Amino acid sequence: MDALVVYITASNEEEGAKIARTLVEERLAGCVNIAGPIRSIYRWQGKIEDETEVLLIVKTRKELFAPLKTRVKELHSYAVPEVIALPVSDGSEDYLKWLEEVTGL
């Protein structure tokens, strides 16, 4: 199994929880941690923005990334939400087995 960790930023904890719950309910993610608040400084539409957000740390499988990304775009308030995936190079065998089980159909 190819496991991924996906980072998604959200405008606030309520939006983050809505996205997290949906991803887990729909088996697109095994677990989502919500961290924050975080401070994000970025360029948007020609201006430097400085905003408070929350960070979702999503554990999933590579084969679920495309539908996960689509679902996040449907639920998210941002025009261009951050949805980036990092491969998991190694991990607890028991955890990875659990992840595969809870995200399977």
C-alpha positions as CSV (number, residue, x, y, z in Angstrom):
1,M,0.0,0.0,0.0
2,D,1.2,3.5,-0.8
3,A,0.3,5.7,2.1
4,L,0.2,9.5,1.9
5,V,0.1,12.4,4.4
6,V,-1.9,15.2,2.9
7,Y,-1.8,18.8,4.2
8,I,-4.9,21.0,3.8
9,T,-5.3,24.4,5.3
10,A,-8.7,25.7,6.3
11,S,-10.0,29.1,7.3
12,N,-11.1,28.0,10.8
13,E,-11.6,24.9,13.0
14,E,-15.3,24.6,12.1
15,E,-14.5,24.4,8.4
16,G,-11.6,22.0,9.1
17,A,-13.8,19.7,11.2
18,K,-16.4,19.6,8.5
19,I,-13.8,18.6,5.9
20,A,-12.1,16.1,8.2
21,R,-15.4,14.4,9.3
22,T,-16.5,14.1,5.6
23,L,-13.2,12.6,4.5
24,V,-13.3,10.0,7.3
25,E,-17.0,9.2,6.9
26,E,-16.5,8.7,3.2
27,R,-13.4,6.5,3.8
28,L,-11.2,8.9,1.8
29,A,-9.0,9.2,5.0
30,G,-8.3,7.0,7.9
31,C,-7.6,9.9,10.3
32,V,-7.4,13.6,10.2
33,N,-5.6,15.7,12.8
34,I,-6.6,19.4,13.1
35,A,-3.7,21.6,14.3
36,G,-3.8,25.2,15.0
37,P,-4.3,28.0,15.0
38,I,-1.4,28.5,12.6
39,R,-0.2,31.7,11.0
40,S,0.0,31.6,7.2
41,I,1.8,34.3,5.2
42,Y,1.4,34.0,1.5
43,R,1.0,35.9,-1.8
44,W,-2.6,36.1,-3.1
45,Q,-3.8,38.2,-6.0
46,G,-0.7,40.5,-5.9
47,K,-0.8,41.1,-2.2
48,I,1.0,39.6,0.8
49,E,-1.6,38.0,3.1
50,D,-1.1,37.3,6.8
51,E,-3.9,35.1,8.1
52,T,-4.8,32.6,10.9
53,E,-5.8,29.2,9.7
54,V,-5.9,25.6,10.8
55,L,-3.9,22.7,9.3
56,L,-5.4,19.4,8.5
57,I,-3.0,16.5,8.5
58,V,-4.7,13.7,6.6
59,K,-3.6,10.1,6.5
60,T,-4.8,8.2,3.3
61,R,-3.7,6.0,0.5
62,K,-2.3,7.2,-2.9
63,E,-5.2,5.6,-4.8
64,L,-7.6,7.8,-2.9
65,F,-5.8,11.1,-3.5
66,A,-7.7,12.1,-6.6
67,P,-11.2,11.7,-5.1
68,L,-10.0,13.2,-1.8
69,K,-8.8,16.3,-3.7
70,T,-12.1,16.6,-5.6
71,R,-14.1,16.3,-2.4
72,V,-12.0,18.9,-0.6
73,K,-12.6,21.4,-3.4
74,E,-16.3,20.8,-3.2
75,L,-16.4,21.4,0.6
76,H,-13.8,24.2,0.9
77,S,-14.5,27.9,1.1
78,Y,-11.2,28.9,-0.7
79,A,-11.0,29.4,-4.4
80,V,-7.7,27.6,-4.4
81,P,-7.4,25.4,-1.4
82,E,-4.0,23.9,-0.4
83,V,-4.2,20.1,-0.9
84,I,-0.7,18.7,-1.1
85,A,0.4,15.1,-0.6
86,L,3.6,13.7,0.8
87,P,4.6,10.0,0.4
88,V,5.0,8.0,3.6
89,S,8.4,6.2,3.1
90,D,8.1,4.0,6.2
91,G,5.9,3.6,9.2
92,S,4.4,1.3,11.8
93,E,3.2,-1.9,10.1
94,D,0.2,-2.1,12.4
95,Y,-0.8,1.5,11.7
96,L,-0.4,1.2,7.9
97,K,-2.5,-2.0,8.0
98,W,-5.1,-0.2,10.0
99,L,-5.1,2.7,7.5
100,E,-5.6,0.3,4.6
101,E,-8.5,-1.4,6.5
102,V,-10.4,1.7,7.4
103,T,-10.1,3.3,4.0
104,G,-11.1,0.2,2.1
105,L,-14.6,-0.5,0.8
